[in-house]
Amino acid sequence: MKKISKGELKKLRTLLKEKKARDESGQFVAEGIKIVSDMAAKGHVIDFVLVSSGFVRREYNKKIMEDMEGRLVPVYTAPNCDFQKLSSLQNSQGILALVKKCEFPALEAVGEEEALFILCDGVQDPGNLGAIIRTSVAFGVDAVLLTGETVDVYNPKVVRASSGMVLDVPVYDGCSAGKLKSLKEKGYRLLVSSPLKEASKDILKVKRPKAPLIIAFGSEGRGVSRQITDIADDFFHIPIAGGVDSLNVAAAAAITIYVFKEGRSLLI
């Protein structure tokens, strides 16, 4: 087991902080025992794993390091102080991985006749985006589309909130209104979460069209942008108690995905 070089430490620090660096290198950083172990078990490409000196000394961590070495994943070490400077966690577990992004097929080639895409428009909170991705994987969503000022899917906080599932569903960034129009011309329907629209329907009264479907969610502060609402086919809302202003976007997405993927028998 080798000590990590100063150059690799610098690279990790840059990837943790900068989207541009992640875009240019095609790599990102994932942290935590379960996340790193799960990514390796799923066959995602891990360039190397970094562990702290404290991690190495714990007997129960030897199995993880042996598993990585058995998969021919290089394992490097760093002093606790250097590792802690990298970690985005207050109580780090002492392990992170440099992971390669996946190359997903062209968006038009994803999904079938009843495909379901989730569109996140301006969702800036990493915890919310990570939770939406995890829910999308859990219920078999075909793709997640990002537009507006949505946070980078490979931001370390998003990776952590998704439980490392950012590579388990195709994610497409920069999905403009023009791209959505192109998908609509190919038969996709666009459904927008918008409780304030007069024409908005109770979610249980929205019939699932026999066509590929895109469901859009916006930030809690601004909602879905006008560029997208202007080309929507329909609007829906989830009825809630009068004393509650709105649902957290991750909670709203989870309910919606369940209804359209697993709860079709509930639809009127």
C-alpha positions as CSV (number, residue, x, y, z in Angstrom):
1,M,0.0,0.0,0.0
2,K,1.5,3.3,-1.1
3,K,1.3,6.8,0.3
4,I,-0.6,9.1,-1.9
5,S,1.4,11.7,-3.8
6,K,1.0,15.5,-3.4
7,G,-0.2,15.7,-7.0
8,E,-3.0,13.3,-6.4
9,L,-4.0,15.0,-3.2
10,K,-4.2,18.3,-5.0
11,K,-6.3,16.7,-7.8
12,L,-8.7,15.4,-5.2
13,R,-9.1,18.8,-3.6
14,T,-9.8,20.4,-6.9
15,L,-12.4,17.7,-7.9
16,L,-14.2,18.1,-4.6
17,K,-14.5,21.9,-5.1
18,E,-14.9,22.5,-8.8
19,K,-17.5,21.3,-11.3
20,K,-15.3,22.5,-14.2
21,A,-12.5,20.1,-13.0
22,R,-15.0,17.2,-12.7
23,D,-16.3,18.0,-16.2
24,E,-12.9,18.1,-17.8
25,S,-11.5,15.0,-16.1
26,G,-14.6,12.9,-16.2
27,Q,-14.0,11.9,-12.6
28,F,-15.6,12.7,-9.2
29,V,-15.0,11.8,-5.6
30,A,-17.2,9.5,-3.5
31,E,-16.7,9.3,0.3
32,G,-17.8,6.7,2.9
33,I,-17.5,3.0,3.5
34,K,-20.9,2.0,2.2
35,I,-20.8,4.3,-0.8
36,V,-17.3,3.2,-1.9
37,S,-18.0,-0.5,-1.3
38,D,-21.4,-0.4,-3.2
39,M,-19.9,1.4,-6.2
40,A,-17.1,-1.2,-6.4
41,A,-19.6,-4.1,-6.1
42,K,-21.7,-2.6,-8.9
43,G,-18.7,-2.6,-11.2
44,H,-18.3,1.2,-11.5
45,V,-14.8,2.2,-12.5
46,I,-12.7,3.3,-9.5
47,D,-9.3,4.8,-10.3
48,F,-8.1,4.5,-6.8
49,V,-9.2,4.5,-3.1
50,L,-7.7,6.7,-0.5
51,V,-7.8,5.7,3.2
52,S,-6.6,7.5,6.3
53,S,-3.8,6.1,8.5
54,G,-6.5,5.7,11.2
55,F,-8.7,3.7,8.8
56,V,-5.8,1.3,8.2
57,R,-5.2,0.6,11.9
58,R,-8.8,-0.5,12.5
59,E,-8.9,-4.3,12.1
60,Y,-12.5,-4.4,10.8
61,N,-11.5,-2.3,7.8
62,K,-9.0,-4.8,6.4
63,K,-11.7,-6.7,4.6
64,I,-12.7,-3.6,2.6
65,M,-9.1,-2.9,1.6
66,E,-8.6,-6.6,0.6
67,D,-11.8,-6.4,-1.5
68,M,-10.5,-3.3,-3.3
69,E,-7.1,-4.9,-4.0
70,G,-8.9,-8.1,-5.1
71,R,-10.7,-5.9,-7.7
72,L,-7.3,-4.5,-8.8
73,V,-8.2,-1.1,-7.4
74,P,-5.1,0.7,-6.1
75,V,-5.4,1.7,-2.4
76,Y,-3.4,4.7,-1.1
77,T,-2.9,6.0,2.4
78,A,-2.7,9.5,3.8
79,P,-2.1,10.8,7.3
80,N,-5.2,11.6,9.2
81,C,-4.6,15.3,9.1
82,D,-4.2,15.3,5.3
83,F,-7.3,13.1,4.9
84,Q,-9.4,15.3,7.1
85,K,-8.5,18.4,5.0
86,L,-10.0,16.6,2.0
87,S,-13.1,15.2,3.7
88,S,-16.4,17.1,3.5
89,L,-17.6,15.3,6.7
90,Q,-17.1,16.4,10.3
91,N,-16.8,12.8,11.4
92,S,-15.1,11.2,8.4
93,Q,-15.0,7.4,8.1
94,G,-11.5,7.7,6.5
95,I,-12.2,6.4,3.0
96,L,-12.9,8.0,-0.3
97,A,-12.6,7.0,-4.0
98,L,-11.8,8.6,-7.2
99,V,-14.5,7.4,-9.6
100,K,-15.0,7.7,-13.3
101,K,-18.3,9.0,-14.7
102,C,-20.4,6.8,-16.9
103,E,-21.0,7.6,-20.5
104,F,-24.8,7.3,-20.9
105,P,-26.5,6.7,-24.3
106,A,-28.1,9.5,-26.2
107,L,-31.2,10.8,-24.4
108,E,-33.4,9.9,-27.3
109,A,-32.3,6.2,-27.0
110,V,-33.3,5.9,-23.3
111,G,-36.5,4.3,-22.2
112,E,-39.4,2.7,-24.0
113,E,-43.0,3.5,-24.9
114,E,-44.0,4.3,-21.2
115,A,-40.6,5.7,-20.1
116,L,-40.6,8.1,-17.2
117,F,-38.1,10.9,-17.0
118,I,-37.7,13.3,-14.0
119,L,-36.7,16.8,-14.8
120,C,-35.1,19.0,-12.0
121,D,-35.2,22.6,-13.0
122,G,-33.1,24.9,-10.7
123,V,-33.0,22.4,-7.8
124,Q,-30.0,23.9,-6.0
125,D,-30.0,22.0,-2.7
126,P,-27.6,19.0,-3.0
127,G,-29.5,17.0,-0.4
128,N,-32.7,17.3,-2.5
129,L,-31.1,16.4,-5.8
130,G,-29.3,13.4,-4.2
131,A,-32.6,12.2,-2.6
132,I,-34.4,12.5,-6.0
133,I,-31.7,10.5,-7.7
134,R,-31.9,7.8,-5.0
135,T,-35.7,7.6,-5.3
136,S,-35.4,7.5,-9.1
137,V,-33.1,4.5,-8.9
138,A,-35.4,2.8,-6.3
139,F,-38.5,3.0,-8.6
140,G,-36.9,2.5,-12.0
141,V,-37.1,6.0,-13.4
142,D,-35.5,5.8,-16.9
143,A,-33.5,9.1,-16.7
144,V,-33.1,12.3,-14.7
145,L,-32.8,15.5,-16.6
146,L,-31.2,18.7,-15.1
147,T,-31.7,22.2,-16.3
148,G,-31.5,25.8,-15.1
149,E,-29.2,26.4,-12.1
150,T,-29.5,22.8,-10.7
151,V,-26.6,21.8,-8.6
152,D,-24.0,19.5,-10.2
153,V,-24.9,15.9,-9.9
154,Y,-21.3,15.0,-9.0
155,N,-21.0,17.5,-6.2
156,P,-19.8,15.5,-3.2
157,K,-22.9,16.4,-1.2
158,V,-25.2,15.2,-4.0
159,V,-23.1,11.9,-4.2
160,R,-23.5,11.4,-0.5
161,A,-27.2,12.2,-0.4
162,S,-27.8,9.8,-3.2
163,S,-26.0,7.1,-1.3
164,G,-23.6,6.9,-4.2
165,M,-26.3,6.1,-6.8
166,V,-25.4,8.9,-9.2
167,L,-24.2,6.4,-11.7
168,D,-27.2,4.0,-11.4
169,V,-29.6,6.1,-13.5
170,P,-28.8,8.1,-16.6
171,V,-28.4,11.8,-15.7
172,Y,-28.4,14.5,-18.4
173,D,-27.3,18.0,-17.6
174,G,-28.2,21.1,-19.6
175,C,-31.5,19.9,-20.8
176,S,-32.8,23.1,-22.4
177,A,-36.4,24.1,-23.3
178,G,-35.3,23.4,-26.9
179,K,-34.3,19.9,-26.1
180,L,-37.7,19.4,-24.3
181,K,-39.5,20.6,-27.4
182,S,-37.6,18.2,-29.5
183,L,-38.6,15.3,-27.2
184,K,-42.2,16.5,-27.3
185,E,-42.1,16.3,-31.1
186,K,-41.0,12.7,-30.7
187,G,-44.1,11.9,-28.6
188,Y,-43.1,12.7,-25.0
189,R,-45.6,14.4,-22.7
190,L,-44.5,17.1,-20.3
191,L,-46.2,17.2,-16.9
192,V,-45.2,20.0,-14.4
193,S,-45.6,20.1,-10.7
194,S,-47.3,23.4,-10.0
195,P,-49.8,23.9,-7.1
196,L,-50.3,27.5,-8.0
197,K,-51.6,27.0,-11.6
198,E,-55.3,27.4,-11.9
199,A,-55.4,24.4,-14.2
200,S,-53.4,22.2,-11.9
201,K,-55.0,18.8,-11.1
202,D,-54.9,16.6,-8.0
203,I,-52.2,14.1,-8.8
204,L,-54.6,11.2,-8.3
205,K,-56.8,12.6,-11.0
206,V,-54.0,12.7,-13.6
207,K,-54.2,9.8,-15.9
208,R,-50.9,8.3,-17.0
209,P,-50.7,8.8,-20.7
210,K,-49.7,5.9,-23.0
211,A,-46.6,7.8,-24.0
212,P,-43.1,8.5,-22.6
213,L,-43.5,11.1,-19.8
214,I,-41.4,13.9,-18.5
215,I,-42.3,15.2,-15.0
216,A,-40.8,18.5,-14.0
217,F,-40.0,19.8,-10.5
218,G,-38.5,23.2,-9.7
219,S,-36.9,24.8,-6.7
220,E,-39.0,25.4,-3.6
221,G,-38.5,29.1,-3.9
222,R,-39.1,29.7,-7.6
223,G,-40.9,26.6,-8.9
224,V,-40.5,25.5,-12.5
225,S,-39.3,28.2,-14.9
226,R,-41.7,29.8,-17.3
227,Q,-39.6,28.5,-20.3
228,I,-40.7,25.0,-19.2
229,T,-44.3,25.8,-18.0
230,D,-45.0,27.5,-21.3
231,I,-44.6,24.1,-23.1
232,A,-46.2,21.9,-20.5
233,D,-49.0,19.5,-21.5
234,D,-50.5,19.4,-18.0
235,F,-50.0,20.6,-14.4
236,F,-50.5,18.7,-11.2
237,H,-50.2,19.2,-7.4
238,I,-50.2,17.0,-4.3
239,P,-53.0,18.1,-1.9
240,I,-51.6,19.0,1.5
241,A,-53.0,20.5,4.7
242,G,-53.9,24.2,4.6
243,G,-51.3,25.2,7.3
244,V,-48.4,23.9,5.2
245,D,-47.1,26.1,2.4
246,S,-45.4,23.4,0.3
247,L,-43.7,20.0,0.3
248,N,-40.0,19.6,0.1
249,V,-39.2,19.0,-3.5
250,A,-37.5,15.7,-2.7
251,A,-40.7,14.5,-0.9
252,A,-42.9,15.7,-3.7
253,A,-40.8,13.9,-6.3
254,A,-40.9,10.7,-4.2
255,I,-44.7,10.7,-4.0
256,T,-45.0,11.5,-7.6
257,I,-42.6,8.8,-8.8
258,Y,-44.4,6.2,-6.7
259,V,-47.8,7.2,-8.1
260,F,-46.6,7.1,-11.7
261,K,-44.4,4.0,-11.5
262,E,-45.9,1.8,-8.8
263,G,-49.3,3.2,-7.9
264,R,-51.0,3.3,-11.3
265,S,-53.9,1.3,-10.0
266,L,-54.7,4.4,-7.8
267,L,-55.2,6.7,-10.7
268,I,-58.7,7.7,-11.5
